Amino acid sequence: MVKPQNQFVQYKRRYGFSIWSGLIVLCLIPMTIAAEADSDQPIVAKRPVVSQPDSNHILTVEELAEKAKESVASVSFAGRDGRQAGLGTGFVISADGLIATNLHVIGEARPITVQLSDGEKYDVKEVYATDRQMDLAVLRINAKDLTPLPLAEPDTLKQGADIVVLGNPQGLRYSVVKGVNSGTREIDGKPMIQLAIPIEPGNSGGPVLDSLGRVQGIVTLKSAVTRNLGYAVNISALKQLLDKPNPVPINRWLTIGTLDERLWKPLFGSRWRQRAGRIMVDGFGSGLGSRSLCVSQEALPKLPYEIAVEVKLDDEAGAAGLIFYSDENTKHYGFYPSNKSLRISRFDGPDVFLWRVLEEKKSNFYRDGEWNQLKVRLEADRILCFVNDEQVFEVKDQRYTQGKVGLAKFRNTVASFRGFQVASEIAPYRPSKETAQKILDLTEDLRVDRPPKEALIEEVVKETDQKRAQQALQERARLLKKQAERLQQLAQSIHERAVRDELRALFTDKKEADIDLLSAALLVARLDNSEVEVKVYLDQVSSMVNEIQKTLPADANAKVKLKALNQYLFHETGFHGSRTNYYSRSNSYINETIEDREGLPITLAILYMELGRRLGLDIEGVGLPGHFVVRVNSTAEKGQLVDVFESGATLSDEAAKVMIVSANSGRFDESFLEAQPKREIIKRMLRNLLNLARDSEDVQAMLRYVETMIAIDDELLQERWLRAVLRYQTGRISEAMADADYLLEKSPEGFDLRRIHEFRNYLETVKQSE
């Protein structure tokens, strides 16, 4: 059995994550970087002399790298603390100092530095041209006689052509990688070159060279699906930008988006900036808990008074909100959402021993992923904290009673703020119940088949002021959207329940020989796709069996049948193991394996077993660690292992042992070569899907697969523990408590019951706050 202290280690090994960790989604490559900077006089813009290709000689990768190296640069910008914040790539496009790169590489309003391959560093004197939509920037440095890269003519890069990318991936300067132009794609409405090439942080802004050494594109982002795919802006976009530049001297560039120092005083790093009436912040702060502050410099009224701001977090695992009674250093109070709870804390200095959480709880009035108004009312003897007009805390701590107010963020939170206010009394954030009811009455019969009529607009505006009407309508729309989501969730839950009931029935009180493995595998696919009709595929498999039987003589023995099965499946119809996209969910669905004629070892093996069974062959599944095979003639004294993934190649027991040892950290057990019961085969399919859902951070799907595993085997205690955590993460608190109670009642050996008790007690506090 598992020792208690190793329980979570085992879960991490099996499912690849800690059940207490948060979930993170990564898509674009942030290519932020650093630099030193200086103000300078404006530079008169003039059309650059851009180098053109001068050769039709096809170059090797080595020749391309050698020829282009001196033209490739690293581009960096400085953080608020003056230190390098990241690294990207650029390349020379004119001898007099123009460098092309991505706009996201140079950040916003930061000093920029360019370092050439010879190690020489230059402060950027001018941002010569930018295009936010195409993510392009052209920089000017004070340098002469540089070697520019020739720019290709648009649309001269053919699909399938070899390409080379130069850049600074992961800070590894002047790296070279070879790939292929796999086509053109439209990403967010922009035509992009699709590159079959690994793209890493630091590649952004790098040139994409063809075999003649011409720049065909500028690397912009990587695929969120696979690491060996990226995208580049077509060179035509850069040429158009150079035709109509928009030069900004660096001293003006440094003021873009910056906060008015008369109104705000940022402290402890991070990037605070302003855009379209919002204050935005990102990056780690240098204060306690990676804290960063932005202190308001406006005069404050006498007590009592209120401060308020609307805040929206990029990720609810983050933390950002209001501060008050600040000494403009390390001492202040803070009221903010943190990891889906609300907190009021007191900060008494620069280290963790001087940080005290005064109160913390969840609130039903806080809306995940949306704008929320935080408000604090400061009185002589108490502090009142509100979220969306609802009071959540009353604190009588009076360590500090005077000081500045402002904003704060913690950790690597990305947050936006709007509507910052300070006043003796701030008007309610939400429309009154009367206003909301008026809006409800007026819109109750709103037609869904056409836009609202002008008369209705006039009537709504007449009944209440426009701002309140808009707020009330947005609130109602939000509630209806949530209701629609819940209805869809209910429909999905009913579907899942029906599939689980069917699957459970296949295994209940059945002998192993009577279990319909193919139907069970099809129900696993139907779990994720309600359009999968089990009977359709059962009939299709029957037709496949009929095709094979037509080739068999009446007295065909097992050897002849097996040969006919292999001939039909692997040679005539082309079923094969999936190699180019092994981890696609499609490979785990047997209906798609049948349709696409490719799949995982386990899905191909199930099809092979079921075809063989219908032909009268004895075939059983053998679940080797990391690879599923079958054994034919399994009723004989010693059957033959067959690797269906390898087109039915035979596999000796010795070769299988080598595979097991290699995949199982050197450990071998004879039980690995035993037949797997059909129930275990289906559970293995579900674990494959669970791991894929984990990798894509799809918590709802993870819960779906765990629920189904427990439906066919209610003795899965570790899966029940995982289900408790997933139920909690998806807001199913009562159900999570039921799982925790079950485990505490069973008290299984090897489980850390103290941890389960702690979890159960925490769920109780969450339920009380609902």
Beta strands, then each sheet from edge to edge (+ up, - down):
strand 1: 72-77
strand 2: 88-94
strand 3: 98-101
strand 4: 112-115
strand 5: 121-131
strand 6: 136-141
strand 7: 162-167
strand 8: 175-187
strand 9: 190-196
strand 10: 207-209
strand 11: 215-222
strand 12: 230-234
strand 13: 248-249
strand 14: 264-267
strand 15: 269-275
strand 16: 278-285
strand 17: 292-296
strand 18: 305-313
strand 19: 319-326
strand 20: 331-338
strand 21: 341-348
strand 22: 355-361
strand 23: 372-378
strand 24: 383-387
strand 25: 390-395
strand 26: 404-410
strand 27: 415-423
strand 28: 576-577
strand 29: 598-599
strand 30: 619-624
strand 31: 627-632
strand 32: 640-643
strand 33: 649-651
sheet 1: 13+ 5- 4+ 1- 2+ 3- 6+
sheet 2: 7+ 8- 9+ 12- 11+ 10- 7+
sheet 3: 14+ 17- 26+ 19- 20+ 21- 22+
sheet 4: 15+ 16- 27+ 18- 23+ 24- 25+
sheet 5: 28+ 29+
sheet 6: 30+ 31- 32+ 33-
end
